[in-house]
């Protein structure tokens, strides 16, 4: 079995090889953290301050897993129902261009299937007042373009999690950050986890680092907008996140802060991202790779010179948290180190390969467009393959599995597209309302395009 010294050596080697100021890792099992290790510095501006396992960092989109777990806990408490219409709690909730929005549920919101277009984390004009969650949940859905109807297609959305957070606030009468702290952070002993930047800054912080003119500099932009507390504005430590990860490995209701049945429901496949690899999305969780029929699960979070990952391997009863202060450009290098650490914990490589019949091009040919972006694609089946025509180039894809095509070889850097996390190939996946129907959407590397 791997020990802390070995993990430290692996982190030291990774950091020096790729010019990373600091990296921290915690491994865990169902009882809590097993190894907590850190290497390097919190900031190049402070060469005397070493990174520690209890140093606070922004977890970005891993926040979605925390929010989904909170909602699952409240469902287990009988406070809310995942399949109840959002309008039962927010009577004025409306989607753009829809007279009624009573068919949107928390399950849709937490699995990125509410119909919102993919949205980035936006900060412009972002209020730092916690009331911004309520204002956003009421004001942005009626203005946000839709890619499909609720439940129809996967479309990664921060807004969906903001609305889910607002439902939790209204049903409990508690502000989101307070609710998280009382219901989960305190019972789990996550003393340094907070959605409040004013609290986070009272602890030593891991600083973002971005490349500029061939050198690294500290990114001092705060990127704050209180509306994102349920989606991407949370701070934690690898030690705290290991305690949170351990919650998801607990099998007994008697020893869990959340009903384990509700946690298992989170990792049921709700959406197929339709890549060449078998990546699914549950409720606030990515699922894959797979150990037989059991999916590994977790989430990644990154932005502007910070990257972190939470990963649970239920088949082996272990997990891992990673955080470092560089950007997503080092993703593959991190994956290699993570796999080596997991191997030391007795975890064999997982399976990404899709199974099922070959891709049938019938009903896929046509033109598709990303709503609100103007980006378009024309798909043309030819000799068993799929030609993808974009404004500035043509790409030929081979069949991979049912309604999925991909480039024959690794092709992550091909402009104007970038392969999704977990994949190394440009992928197109068709979405049909029912088997054999004409495709209503395609997903290009996980991004939805609607038939026009």
N, C-alpha and C positions, 0 to 999 in steps of 0.2 A: 504493500500500500504506500501511496505517496505521503511524504511528510512535509512540514512547513519549510524546511531547508531546501527541498527540491523545488517547491513552488517558488520560493524566493529566487533561486537560480534561474528558473525559466523566465520570471518577470524581469530580472536584471538583464538577461540576454535580449529579450524582446525590446526593452526600453532603449538599450544602447544601440541595437541594430537599426532602429527606426526613428531615432531622435524623439523619443517620448519623454517629457519631463517627469511624469509620475504615473504609476499604475498600481491599483489595489485589487485584491481578489479575496473572496471568502467562499469556502466550500461549506456545505451543510448537509445534515440529514434530518429526519423528522424530529429529533431532539433539539436541533438548533445548530449554530455554527460549529464546525469541526476544525477548520484552519482559517485564520485571518492574517493576511500577509500584505505588506505594502512595500514598494520600491520607488526611490526617487524623491522628487520635490513637488510641493503643492503649486509652485509658481517659479518661473525663471526670474521674476522680480524679487523673490525672497529666497536666495540660495541657502539660507540657514534654516529654512523651515521644512523638515522632512514630511513626506506624506505618511499618514498612519491609517490603520483600518477604521478608526473612528473619525476621520476627516470627512466633512460634509461636502457633497457634490450634487449638482442638479441632475436628476434622473430622466428628464425630458419625457419621452413617450412611455417609459416604463410606468409612469403615473397612471396610464390607462388600466394597467393590471390592478393597481391599488384601488382605483375607482370601481372597477367591475367587482372586485372582492368585497368592497363596502356594500354595493348594491346586493350582491349575493347574500351577505350577512343580514341585511335588512329584510330580504325575502325570507330567509330562514327564521327571522324573528316575527314574521307575519305582518310587517309594517307595509310592505308593498308586494306587488305581483309582477313578475317579469313579462307576462303576457297581457296585462291590462293596458288599454289604450293610454297613451301619455295624456290625452285630453281629460281623462278622469281626474288627474291631478292638476294639470295646467289647462283649464278650459279654453283659454285664448290661444293655445298653440296652433299654428297654421303653417303649412308648407306652401311654397310659392306656386301660384297657379292652381291650387286645389281648393275647392269650396269646403271640403271637410278633410280633416287630418286625423280622424279617429282610428285609422288602421295602423298608425305608428306605435310600436311598443318599446319597452326598455330592451327587450331581446333584440329588436332591430337596431337600436342605437348602439348597443354594446358589441354587436357583431359587424358593424359598418355596413348595414343593409337598410338604412332608413331612406336611402335615395339621394342624399346630398352629394354634390360633386366632391371630388377629392380636394381637401383644403390644407394649406400649409399653416404653420404657426404664425399668426399675424400679431404684430406688436404696435403698429402705427395707431396712435390715438388711444392706446389701451389704458383704461382706467386701472389704478391700483387699489380701488375701493372694492371690497368683496361683493358689493351689490352688483358689480359688473356681470356676475354669473346670471343673475335674474334678468338683467337688461339684455344680455346676449341671447338667452334662451327664448325671450319674447320677441326680440327685434330682428335677429339674423335669419331664422328659418324662413320667414315670408319673403326675404330678399335673395336667398341663396338659390342659384339654379339647381335643378334636379337632373340626375342622370337616369333615373328610373323610378318605378313605384316601390313602395316599401316591400322588402323581402325579395326583390327581383335580382339584384346584382350587388356584388361586393364593391364598395367604394370607400376607401380609407378616409375617415372624417373626424377631425377634432371637435367639430360642432356637435356631432352626435353625443360625445361624452360630456360636453358642457350641458346639453339638455338633460342627460341622465343625472348629472350632478344636481341640477336644479330640482328635478323630481324628488331626489333624496332630501334636499333642503326643505321643500314644502311638506313632505310627508312626515318629517320629524320635527319641524319647527326649529332646526338648528342650522347655523351657517356651516358651509361645507367643510372648511378646515377644522372647526370645532368638532363636528360630527365624526370626521375621520379620527381625530385624536382620541375622542372618548370611546368610540366603538371598537377601534382596532389598534391604534398606536400604543395606548396605555396598557391594554391587556397583553399585547405582544412584547412589551418592553422596548419599543422603538423610540427611545428618548430623544434621538437627534433627527427624527423625521418630521418635516413640517411643510405646509403649503404656503407659509408666510415668509417672504424674503427678509422681513425685519427680524424674525427669529433666526433664520438661517445665518445671517451675517454676524450673529453673536458667537458663532463657532468658527474654528479654522476652516477655510474653504479651499477646495480644489479649483484652481482657476482654469478657464478655457484658454487654449493656445491655438493660434491660427498661423498658417504659413504666409509670409509676405516677403517678396524679393529674395527668395531662397533661404530665408531665416524665419525662426519662430518669434512671435511676440504674444504677450498676454492680451486676450480679448476682454477689454473692460466694459463692453456694452452690456447693460443689465438684462435686456430682453425680458422685460416684465409687463404682464397684463393679467390682472387678477381673474379675468374670465377663463383663463386657461388652467386654473387650479385643478379641475377634474380631468384635464387632457394631457398637460405637459408642464405644469409649473409646480414642482415638488422637489424638495431636497432631502437627501438621506445619506447613509453611510453603507459601506459593504457589509459591516457587521449587522446593522439594522435590517438591511434587505435580506440577509441570510436568515434572520429570525422570521421575516415575512415569508420567504421561500419555504421554510420549514413548516409553516402553517399549511401549505398546499400539499405537503407529503404526509400529514397526519391522517390516519385512517379511522380513528376512534372518536366518536362524538363526545365521549366523556372527557377527552383531553384536548379538545379543540375549541378555539374562540368562535369558530364558524362551523355550522353543520357541514360535515365532510361531503354529504350528498349534494349540497349546493356548490361546493368547490368542484366536485366531479362534473357537475352540469356545465361549469365554465369551460371545461376542456373537451366537451363534446363538439365535433365539427359542425359549425353553423354556416360557414362560407368556404368555397373553394377559390383560392386565388388564381387557379388555372395557369400554373407555370409548368415547365418541364419537370420540376421537382414537386413532390406531393406535399405542398404547403397548404394548410388549412387555417381558418381563424375560428376560434371559439367565442367566448365572451371575455374580451379584454386580453386574449391570449393568442399568440401564434402557436400552431401545432405542427411539429415535425423537427427533425426526422423521427422515424418510427422504429421501435423495438418490437418486431412482430406486429401485433394489433394495438400496441400501446404507444401513444405519441409522447414524445418529449414536448414540453411546453414552456412558454415564457414570453419575453418581449425584449426588444432593443429600444434604446433611446439615444438620440444624438442630435447635435446642432452646433455649428460654429465653434468647433474645437473642443468638444466633449463627446464621449461615447461610453455607453454602459449597456450591460446585458444582464438579465435574470434568466436562468435556465434551470428547469427541474427535469430530472430523469426518473420518473416514478417506477420504472421497471427495476432500477437499481437502488431506489430509495435514497438518492443523493441529488445534490444540485450545486449550482455555482453562481456567484455574482462577480461581475467584472466592471471596473471603472478606470478610465484613463483620460488624460487631458490632451488628446489629439482628435482629429476629425475622422469621418467615416472612410477616408481614403485608405486607412490601414485595416479595414475590416477583415480581409482574407488572412493577413498576418496574425490577427487576434484569434481567428478561428483555429489556426494551426496550434497555437499555444493552448487554447481552451480544450481542444481534442486531446492534447498530450496530458493535461491535468486530469481530464475525465478518464483517460486510459489508466492513469495511476490510481484512480478510485475504483478500478475494476469495470469500467464502462466500455463495452465494445462499440465500434462505429455503428451508428444508426443507419437506417435504410431510407433513402430519398426517392427511389425509383417508383414511378407510377405503374399501375397494373391496369389491365382492361384492354379492350379492343383498339384497333387502329383508328386514327382520326378520319372521319367521314366529311368530305368537303361539301356535301349536299346542303344547300341552304345557307352557306357561309359567304358565298360570293356577294360582293356589294361594297357600298361606301359607308364609312362610319366616321363619326366626329366626336371629339371630346367637348361636351357642353361648356360654354363660357370661355373656352380657350382658343377656338378656331382651328385647332390641330385636326387634321383629317387623314384617313387611310382608305385605300381601295384594295380589296382582297380579291385575288384571282386564282382559283385552283388550276393547276396545270401539271399533268403527268404524275399524279399522286402527291404533288407538293403544293405549297401555298405561296404564291407571290404576293408580297406586301408592297404596295406602291405608296411612297410618301412623297411630299412635294420635291424633295431634293435627292431621292435615291430609291432604289428597289432592292428588296431583301427576299431571298428564297429560303423558306423554312421547310423542314421535313416533318412528317407525322411522328408524334411521340406516344400519344395515348388518345383515348376518345376525346375528340374536339380540342386537342392541344397539339400545336406545332412549335418547333424551335429551330434555331440555327444548328447546323450539323456539328459544330465545334464550339469551344469556349469563345465567347464574343462579347464580353462585358463592356468593352469600351466603344462599341459602334455608335456613332452619333446618328440621329439625335436622341437615342434611347440608351438607358442604362439598365442592366439586369437587376432584378429584384434581389434583396438579401436572401441568401440560401441557394441562389442559382448563379450560373456563370454564362447563361445563354439568353439571347433574345427570344422571348416566348409570346405566342398568341394563343389565347384560349377563347373558344366560342361559348356563349351563354344562350340557352334556349329556354323558353317558358315551359316546354314539355318535350320529351324525346321525339326527334324527327321533325320538329317545327323549324321554321326558318330562324336563324340566329337573330336575336334582338340586340345583343351587345357582343363585343369582344373585349377581352382584357389584354392589353399590351404591357408585359412586365408588371402586371397587377393593376394597371390604370385602365379605367373603363371608357370605352368608346361606344356610342349609341348609333344604331343603324339609322341612316337618313335616306 
